[in-house]
């Protein structure tokens, strides 16, 4: 059993990070758990270089920049915030005193309240059965990328026809030397605007209708990809440095669905205080549902203080909640 904390926050995406920060403002200790190997959730893992335009104060900000700035906020309370990565929350047990034992894939935590900020749940890349794919995964074959700088001056093949593929190709256009966008159809499922921008890029070449049939390598790293033209026996051997299979992702709330919470499909139902059907367990962000819910990062930011204040009242029922203003709390800085 690890040390006790006031709160366990599930999910270290943007909303989870801001939730942890606001908990620090209310003088609550936090254990923050995420199944990914790094903080930032989907914006950091899936589109770190893509600009986000609906974050207040920031006319534009990338997923990576947003994560870095949120982490700067959280670090203010580093002494009371314990971040645990590559851990999946599994089961929860409510105790007689109203606290919880939360079991993860690595340990167990005794906490006084829980806030679920798991976004769309844990996500995994859609993988393809392809000759050489297993052998070269991580050796020049990737399913999503978080560090675009590793592709400076490279020739990269991006496979897929949806938003994941177009976002990846556009993220590489100012970094890679050459990008090949490979899709099995002439038409794309991605936003038309993204397709039109990609077609105007000097270093993005469209290869359609082609499907990958084999990843080629030298035993240590990818050296190319073999393609076959749709409805044809014609094949192309394309020499590349890297291959990215950008076929999108599947998501699931995983074991949380077995916690006994009221659910609507994969969404957790909450009341006006962001409390779930189990007192002491709250939820914020894209994972929640209530009348009028809008699934935007900024909506989750707004829900976090409500959930934290409600959790504070649950933990300290004898104390009155008073407003907390950062300009006063950090006065003089």
C-alpha positions, 0 to 999 in steps of 0.5 A: 500500500502506498502512502495516503493522499487526499485525492486520486485523479485518474488521467494526466491529460490537460483536464487531469493536470489542471484538476491536480493544480486546482486541488493544490490550490485547495491544499489537497494532496494528489496522486495522479495516475495515467496509463501512458508513459508521459503526461499530456493525454491525447493532445500530447501523444497524438498531435503534439505539433498540431495547433489548438485554437480554442484555449482561452488567452492562446490564439493558438497553442500546440498539444506539446506546448499546452502540456508543458504549460499545464505541467508548469502549473502543477509543479507549483505543488510538486511536494503534494502531487505524486505523478504515476505513469504507465499505471492503469487504474483497475478496481476501487473499494469504498471503505466504511469511513467513506474513503477508498482503496484504489488498485492499479496495475502497479500498486494500491492507494488509500485516498479520501476521494477520487476524480476521474479525468480519463478523457475518452479512456485509454487508447490504443493504436489500430494495428495492421497485420502486415509482413515485417510489422512485428519485427520493425515496430519501434525500429522505424515503424511507429503507430503514433509519434510524440517527438516530431524532431526525430524526423528532421531530414528523413523520408517518411511514409504515412499510411492512412486516409483519416484525420490521424494520417493527415494530421501526421503528414501535416505535422511533418511537412516542415520537418521531414525532407519528404513525406509520402501519404499512402491510402487505399482509396483516391478519396480521404475521410479526413477534413477537406481543409486538411487534405487541400493543405497537404496537396499544396505542400511541396514535400508531401506526395500522395500515393493512391490507391495503394495498400502496404503489403510489407515493411522492408528492413535490414534486420535492424531498421526500416529501409522501405515499404512495399505497396500494391496498387488497388485492383491491380498486380502492380507493386511499388518498392518505396525507399523510406527511413520511417513508416507511420501507420496512422490508422487511428485509435480505439478507446475504452474506459477499461475497468472503470466500467465495472466500478458500479457507476451510472454510465451512458454508453462509455460516458459517466453520468454526473450531477451539477457538482460533477459527482457520480452515482457513488458519493466521493467519486467525481468525474470531469472532462470528455468522459462525463455526460450531463444535459448540455455537455460540450466535449471541449478541453476548455469545458473540462477546465471549467468543470475541474474547480467544481469537482475539486470544491465538491471533493473538498466538501466531501473530505471536510464536511465540517468546513465551509467552502470559501472562494480561492483566488490565485491572485491572492493565494500567490500574492507577491510572486 
